[in-house]
Amino acid sequence: MVDLATILAGFSDAFTFWNLAFVISGVALGQLVAAIPGIGPVMAIAIAIPFTFALDPLPAIAFLVGVAKGGTVGGAIPAILINTPGTPDSAATALDGHPLARQGKPLKATKMALFSSVTGDTFSDIVLITVSAPLAVLALRMGPVEVFALMVFAFAVISGLVGKSLVKGAIAAALGLLVSTIGADPENYSPRLIFGNFELYDGLPLASVALGMLAISEILTRLARHKGDVDAAIKLSGDGDPADQRVSWAEYWSCRYTLLRGAVVGTLLGATPGIGSTAAAFMSYSSAKAASKDPESFGKGNIHGIAATESANSAVVGSNLIPLLTLGIPGSVSAALIISAFMIHGIQPGPLLFETQGRLIYGLFGAMIMANFLNLWIGQLGLRLWVKVVSAPQSFIYVSAILLCIVGVSISEGGLFSVVVMLIFAALGYVMTRYGFSIVIFIIAFFLGPRFEISLAQSTALMSGDWSRIVEYPIAIVLLALSGLTLFYFLRPSRASSSRRAT
């Protein structure tokens, strides 16, 4: 156990002007790069790591964590204002954030995203500080069989809740899984579905697929409807009603259960290596819609939808560090980059870290708490600026967004091939939307596909190909049973409505 003197010394190290300056810089940089579609905080962390070599370990790692935290807020800004997610996990925020902004309430939508993000992030930080080791052990007890069952349950829930048709949702999920198999087989590393194009050997880039289907297809649709009149991309409310420009305490408090549910979902999934913030955001959104008394309002500007997604994807940031600090296992790409920063400074994450570097770790905890407050403060300052920017003519805003997507994808993925992939999936996204297939489910399935395939192969190997042995895994049995009940629950309304139409 770390003694109290070490804990207090660590927190005193965090709250210094020098460390504060790096945390402010990290949060501001994270918000900025995440607000530019296609770039994101992961690239910023990767670029910044070599420049932290000359710093002491605490300000260096605190700066990188600040970038990750700022990115959770910044990614929601373009998702809400121009329906162009800055990061993949902010795609779920656009489902209700953009409709609310289109109603003339962009500040209400962005402020709700900011408050929800800080709430979820703070919750996961508290969990990280208090119960990091026990929660990491619990997460590691979920082996391949349990992870496979968890993903089946996630697909069942999301297919029923996101989209108007369970059948079309299942088709979209199957198509996403199929596309995720493009590239090298994770078991034998033999190429699949690359058709002689070895640029596909590593699979399709996530940024290209997500931005193409969620952003470019939507922008092209709006530009096609443009009739020559000069309108703003987002119309600010002109009635002077201050309620449209802020989030009242009553509105925030009404979302308390949604925020708590999202924070718990994000924390649990973040502590499980490999699942990530994108899945957490969509699972939280789905659960909030299921628990709502008015599920039809979701997708039309419901602040509960914003609260659910932002609290969940932000909670992942803190809980990702649970397996990293206690076991040396990164829970995400950004966590893996932070591990490299630890090792650059001669620090080996793992079970002995709290014993050998207790003062540094609690200094990092102090910096994380400080970053949450700075995220709130810097975000409040930046929101009005972003809202003013998108009040420019929509032809200018949307063309600029397309340009940013092209530049961001080409930089992040390293070439024009990723831009071609983005445009191909923009066309696919347009066709799927036109015929009522959920592109959100497609993206989730594509994102989780490799992890799903690996867990399926590992589960088959563990059970020697005999799936009757799944009875030896009670957690997996419970999750699969819940998946069946979920599908049955969502099929019942469609059957009832069909019988009513028949009579």
BAVOKOL-369109 format. One record per residue: x, y, z of N, C-alpha, C in turn. Coordinates in steps of 0.05 Angstrom, whole numbers, plus 5000, padded with zeros to 4 digits. Example, Ala and Ser with C-alpha at 12.3 -4.5 7.8 and 13.67 -1.06 7.14 Angstrom:
2
526448865156524649105156526449345156/525749555142527349795143525850015157/
! end
This chain:
503
501749765000500050005000501750255000/500850454986502250714985501450865010/503450975024502951115049501851395043/500651515063499351775060501251995053/503651985063505652195057506352195028/506651955016507251934987504952044971/502451984979500052084964500052394965/500452504989500352794991502652924976/505052794976507252904961506652904931/505452684922504752674893502752884885/500752934901498753144894500053424896/501853464914503253724916505053764891/506153554880507753574855505953664832/503453564832501753614809500853904809/500254024832499154294833501354494834/503054504814505154714811504654864785/505755104783505255264759506455134734/508755014737510054884714508354654703/507354484721505654264713502954364702/501954574715499354694706499654794677/501854914670502255024643502154794623/503354564629503354344609500554214607/499154204630496454094629494554274612/494754534616493254724600493854694570/496454674564497254644536496154384524/496254174540495253914530492253914525/490754024543487854034540487054214516/488354444514487754624492488454494465/490754364464491554224439489653994432/488853844453486953624448484353714437/483253934448480654034438480954134410/483154264404483554374377483854154356/485553964360485953754340483553574337/482053524358479753354356477453494342/477453764343475353924329475853924299/478153834289478753824261478253534252/476153484236475553214228477853064215/478252814224480352654211483052654224/483552844242486152854255486052714282/484852844302484352724327486652724347/486052664372488052684393490252464392/489552234380491552014379493952104363/493452234340495752324324497352544339/495952714353497252924369499052804390/498052594404499652464425502152334412/501752204389503952064376506152264368/505352494357507252694349508652824373/507152854395508253004418510152844435/509952574434511552404451514552464449/515752484425518652544425519452804437/517653004436518253264448518053274478/516953054490516853044519519252914531/521152834515523552694525525152864544/525353124538526953304554525553394580/523053324583521553404607521753194629/521053284653520853094675518452914670/518452674682516252484676513452594681/513052734704510352814711509153014691/510553244685509353424665509153304637/510953124630510853004604508352824601/507952654621505652474619503052624624/503052824642500652984646499853134621/501853224606501253364580499853174561/500852924559499552734540496752654549/496352624575493752564586491852804581/492853044584491253284578490353284549/492053204531491253194502489052994498/489252754511487152554509484452654520/484552794543482152894556480953114539/482553304529481553514512480253414487/481353194476480253074452477452974455/476652884479473952784483471953014481/472653254488470953484485470953594457/473353614446473653734419472253574397/472253314399471053144379468053184376/466753264398463853304397463053564383/464853754381464154014370463354004340/465053894322464053874294461853674291/461753464308459553274306456853414311/456753594330454253734336453753954316/455754104309455254344293454854294264/456454114252456254064223455953764217/455253604237454653314234457153174222/459453264229461953154220463653074244/463552824254464952744278467952804277/469052944297471852994298473452744305/472252564320473452304327471252094324/472051834319470051624315468051604338/468951634363467151604386465051824388/465552054374463552274375461352244354/461552024338459451984318456651944332/456651814355454151774369452952034379/454752224386453852484396452352634374/453052594349451752734327448852654324/448052414334445352314330443252504341/443852614365441952814376443153084378/445853104378447053374380446553544355/446753434331446353594307443453674303/441553494307438753594306438053814325/439253804349438754024368440054284359/442454264347443754504336442154614312/440954444296439354534273436854674282/435954624307433654764318434255044328/436755134324437555394333438655394361/439555164371440555144398443355014399/445255124383447854994382449355024408/449055244422450455284448449355094469/446755054469445654854488446754584483/446854504458447854234451450854204458/452454394451455354374457455954394487/454354564501454854574530454054324544/451854194535451053944547453153734542/454353734518456453544512458853604530/459553854534461853924551461353834580/459053904591458453824619458353524622/457153384603457053094605459752964603/461453074585464152974582465753004607/465653234619467153284644466053104667/463453064667462252894688463152614686/462952494661463852224658466852184663/468452384654471352364658472052374687/470752554702471252574731470452324745/468252204738467351954750469351734747/470351704722472351494717474951544731/475651804734478151864748477951794778/475551844789475151764817475351464820/474151314801474351024802477250934799/478751064780481550994776483151034802/482651254815484251314839483551134862/481051054865480150904889480250604886/479350504862479150214860480450104835/482750224827483950154802484849864801/486249774822487249494822485049284821/483049304840480949094839479449094812/478849334801477349344776479049224753/481649274753483249154732483248854733/483348744758483248454761480648344750/478448484756475748404746475748404716/476848614704476848634675478448404662/480648334674482348124663481047844666/479147814684477847564687475947504663/475347714648473747674624475547564602/475447304598477147184577475847204550/476947064530475947084503473047004500/472146794515469446704513467446914524/468147034546466447244558466447494540/468747564528468847794510467147744485/467247504475465647424451462647454458/461847354481459047374489458247664494/460047824505459448114509458948254483/460548184463460248314437457648234423/456947974426454347884415452048034428/452248074454450248224469450148514459/452448634455452648914445451348934418/451948744400450648754373447648724375/446648554393443848514395442448764405/443648894425442449144436442449364415/444749404402445049624384443349584359/443149334349441649284325438649344329/437749304354434949354360434249644366/436249784377435650054386436450274366/438550224351439450424332438350354304/436450494295435150434270432250354274/430650354253427850304254427150014250/428949854240428349574233430549394245/429749204260431649014271432948854249/431448774229432548614207434648774192/433949024185435849194171438249254188/437849284215440049324233441949084233/440748844233442448604232443948574206/442648654184444048644158446348844157/445949084169448049284170450349184187/449749054209451848944226453448724212/452048554198453348334183455148454161/454148664147455748794126458248924139/457949044162460249164175462348954183/461348734193463248514200464648404176/463148384153464448284129466648474119/466148734120468048934111470548924129/470048874155472248874174474248634169/473348434154475148204148477048264126/476748494112478648564091481448604103/483448474092486148504102487248234112/489148244129490547994138488847854159/488747594156487447414176488947444202/487547504224489047544250490347294261/489447054251490646804261493046724244/492746724217494846624200496146844183/495147084185496247314170496247274140/494347114130494047084101492047294091/492547404067490847624057488047524050/486147694055483347634048482047874036/480647824014478948034001480548283993/483148253987484648493979484848523949/484148303934483948313905486548423892/488848333903491448403892492448673900/490848823916491649093925492849073953/495549073955496749023981496649264000/495549483990495049704009492749634028/491249424021489049334038490049124058/492549054058493548834074493048884104/493349134112492849204141489949264146/488149224127485349284131484649564123/482149624123481149894116481650084139/482650324134483050514156480350604168/480250594195477750664209476950954204/478851134204478251414200476951464172/477951334152476851364125474051254123/473551024135470850904134468851074150/469651154174467851304191467151574180/469251724171468751994160467251974134/467851774118466451754092463551704096/462751514113459951444116458451644134/459651744154458251924173458352214165/460552304153460852584148460552654118/462252544101462252624073459552564060/458352334065455752264053453652464061/453652544087451652744096452153014084/454653094082455253354070454553364041/455153154026454453153998451453153994/449953024011447053024010445953304014/447153444033446153724038446953914016/449353874005450154053983448454003958/447653753954445953693931443253823933/442353873958439754013962440054313961/442454413959442954693959441854823934/440155023936438855143913439855423906/442255483915443455743908443055963929/441255923948440856123969443056093989/443856314001446156324020444956304048/445156074060444156034087446555944105/446255994131448255914150448055614154/450355484160450255204166448655144191/448955324211447355304235446055574240/443455584243442055834248441855884278/442956104287442756174315440056284321/439056224345436456314353436256614354/434356734340434057024339432057134358/430756974374428657074391429657174418/432357154421433557264446432957094471/431856854468431256694491433856574502/434656664526437156564537437156264543/434756144546434555854552435655694529/435655804504436655654481439755664479/440955834496443855864495445355754519/443855614536445155514560443755254569/445055114587443954874599443354944628/440854944636440155014663440854784682/440954854708441454644727439354424727/436754514723434554324722434954124698/435854234675436254054652438553864657/440653964669442953794675442153574696/440753664716439953474738437953264728/436353334708434453144697435852914682/438352964675439952754661441752604680/441352624706443252514725443452204722/441152074718441251784715442551704688/442051854668443251804642446251844644/447152054657450052104661451351884677/450051804698451151594715451351334700/449251264685449251014669451551024648/451751254635453851274615456651264627/457051384650459651384663460351104672/458450954682458950674690459650504666/458050524644458550374620461350434609/462050694608464650774598466950674615/466550684641468650594660469150294658/466950144657467249844655468449764629/467549884607468649804581471449914577/472050144589474750254587476750084602/475849964624477649794640478149524627/476549464606476849214591478449264566/480949174564482649244541481349154515/481549344495480749274468478049364459/476249444477473549504468473349804460/474149984478474450264470472050444473/472450704467470550904472468250914452/468850824427466650824407464450634414/465150394422463150204431461750294456/463250424474461950524499459950734493/460550914475458651134468456051024457/456250834438453850734425452250554444/453650404461452250234480450750404501/452050614510450750804529448350934516/448651014491446351144476444050954474/444650704467442550504464441150444491/442650424513441450374539439750614548/440650864542439051094549436451104533/436551034508434151024492432150814502/433250584510431550374521430250444547/431750594564430650674590428850924589/428851054566427251304564424251254563/422751434574419851424571418851524544/420651664530419951764503422251694484/422551434477424751354460424551474431/422151554423421751664396423151934393/423652074415424952334414427952314409/429052074412431952044407432452064377/434552204370435152254343433952504332/432452644350431052894341431953134358/434053094374435053324391434553284420/434553044430434252984459436953014473/436953184494439553234508440452984523/438552794529439352544542441152384523/440752404497442452264478445252374479/445552634481448152764483449552684509/447952694531449052624557450052344558/448552154546449251874547451851824532/452151934508454551874492457052004503/456852264511459252404520460152314547/458352244565459252144591460651874588/459651714569460851444566463651464552/463851604529466351604515468551754531/467751944548469752084564470551914588/468751754599469451584622471551374614/471751314588473751114579476551224583/476951484581479651604582480951534609/479551574631480651514657480951214662/478851064655478950774662480850624643/481550734620483650604603486250584618/486750754637489250754652489250544674/486950424680486850224701488649974694/488149844672489849614665492749704658/493049954648495650054641497450084666/496350214686498050274710498450034727/496449854729496649634748497749384736/497349354709498149104696500049144672/500349394664502049454641500749384615/498049364614496649284590495049534580/495549634556494049864547491249784538/489249964545486549904538485650034512/487350194500486750334475489250424461/488950544437491350644423492650864439/491151054449492251274464493651174489/492450974502493750854526496450724518/496450594495498950464486501150674481/500350914470502251124466503251234493/501551254512502351354539504251154552/503850894547505850694557508550744546/508650814520511250874508512551114520/510951314528511951544542513151464569/511751294584512851194609515551064605/515750894584518250744580520450924570/519851144556521851334548523151454572/521551494593522651614618523551404638/523951154628525050944645523250834666/520550844661518550744680517150514667/516950284681515650054671512950014684/510750064670508050014682507649724689/506349674711505849404719505149394749/504949154759504049114787505749264808/508349304802510149424822510249734819/508649834800508850124795508050294819/505950214832505050374855507050364878/508550144879510550124901513050274894/513950264869516450394862516150684854/513850754842513351024832510751144843/510251094868507651184880507351484879/509451634884509251924883508552024855/509851914835509251994808506451924800/505451694808502751614800500651794813/500951854838499052034851499352324842/501652394832501952654819500452654793/500552434778499052404753496052424759/495152294781492352304788491452594794/493152744808492553024813492453184787/494253124769494153264743491653204727/490652954729488252874715485853024726/485653054753483453204764483553494756/485953604755486353874746485553904717/486153714701485453724672482453724668/480953594685478053594683476953874686/477854014706476954294711477854474688/480254434678481254594656479654534630/478954284627477254204604474654364604/473454384627470954534630471354834624/473554944635474055234632474755304603/476655154592477555204564475255154545/473754944550471454884533469355104533/468855214556466855434558467855674541/470455724542471455954526471355904496/471755654488471955594460469255544446/467155474461464655394448463455624432/463355864443462156084429463656154403/466356114404467856164380467155964358/466955704365466255504345463455544334/461555624351458855674342458755914322/460356114328460456344309461656264282/463556094283464856004259462955874240/461255684251459455534234456955694227/456655944236454456104228455056234200/457356164189458056254162456256104142/456156184116454556054096455155754095/453055584091453455304092455155204069/455055334046456755254024459655274031/460455484046463155514054463855314076/462055274096462655094118462954804109/461154714092461154434084463554374065/464154564047466454524030469054514047/469154694067471454704084471654444100/469354334109469354084124470353854106/469553844081470453634063473553664059/474453904056477353944053478853854078/477853914102479153834127479053524129/476853404121476753114122478852984103/479153094080481052994060483953024071/484553264081487253314091487753144116/485853144134486152994159486552694154/484952574137485252294131487852234117/488552394097491052344083493452364101/493452554121495652574139495652344159/493352284170493252074191493751794181/492851744156493151474145495451454125/496651674118499051674102498751624072/497051784059496951774030494151814019/493951833993491451883979489751633978/490851393982489251153982487051164003/487651274026485651294047483451494039/484151694023482151884013480151743994/481251573976479651423958477751243973/478751113994477050934011474851104023/475451344033473451514046471251584026/471951654001469951723981468251483973/469451243972467851003966465850953987/466650974012464750924034462751154038/463451394028461451614027459151534009/459751413986457651323967456051103980/457450913993456050694006454250794028/455150994044453551114065451051244054/451351374031448951504019446951294011/447851073999445950863990444550734014/446150674035444950544058442950724072/443550984074441651174086439051194069/439451194043437151224025435150994028/436250754033434550514035434050424064/434650594084433850554111435650364127/438150314118440050154133441750334150/442150254175443550424194446550424189/447750654183450550664179452050664206/450550744228451750744255452350454263/450450264258450949984264453149874248/453249954222455449864205458149944216/458350204225460950294236461750144261/459750094279460349954304461349674297/459949534279460749264272463549264259/464049454242466649474229468849524250/468249694269470249764290470849524308/468749374315469049154333469748884319/469548894292469948644277472548494283/474848624281477348474287477448354315/476548504335476548404362474548174365/472248194351470247984352471347734339/472747754317473847524303475947384320/477747554332479847434349478647284373/476647404386475447284409473947024401/472747024377471346784368473446564363/475646624350477746424344478946324370/479446504389480646414415478646244431/476046324430474046164444473845884432/473845864406473745604393476145434401/478545554402480945414410480845324439/479845494456479645424485477745184489/475645174474473744964477474144734458/476544734444477344524426475144464404/473844684396471844664375469144554385/468944484411466444374422464944594437/463044724423461644954435459744874457/459344614461457644524483459044584510/461644614509463144674533462844964543/461245114528460745394537459345404564/458145174572456745164598458745194621/461345164614463445204635464045494640/462745674624463245964627460546094634/459846114659457246214667456746504659/458846674660458446954652457646974622/458946804606458346804577455546704573/454646504588451946404585449946614592/450346774613448546984620448447194598/450747274587450747474566449347384541/449747134533448447024510445447004514/444646934538441746914545440447194543/441947394553440947664551440747754522/442547664505442447734477439947624464/439247364471436847244460434347384470/434247454495431947604506431647874493/433948004488433948264475432748254447/433648054432432548024405429647964405/428747794424425947724426424347974434/425448134451423948374460423548574437/425648604420425348794398423848684375/423548414373421948304351419048314358/418248314383415448304391413848554380/414948804383413349034373412849014343/414848924328414548904299412448694292/412248474308410248274303407448374310/407348524332404748634340403748834319/405449004310404649204290403849064264/405248844257404648704232401848574234/401148464258398548344261396348564260/396948794271394949014270394449104242/396649114226396349194198394748984182/395048724190393648514176390648524181/389848604206387048624213385848884202/
! end
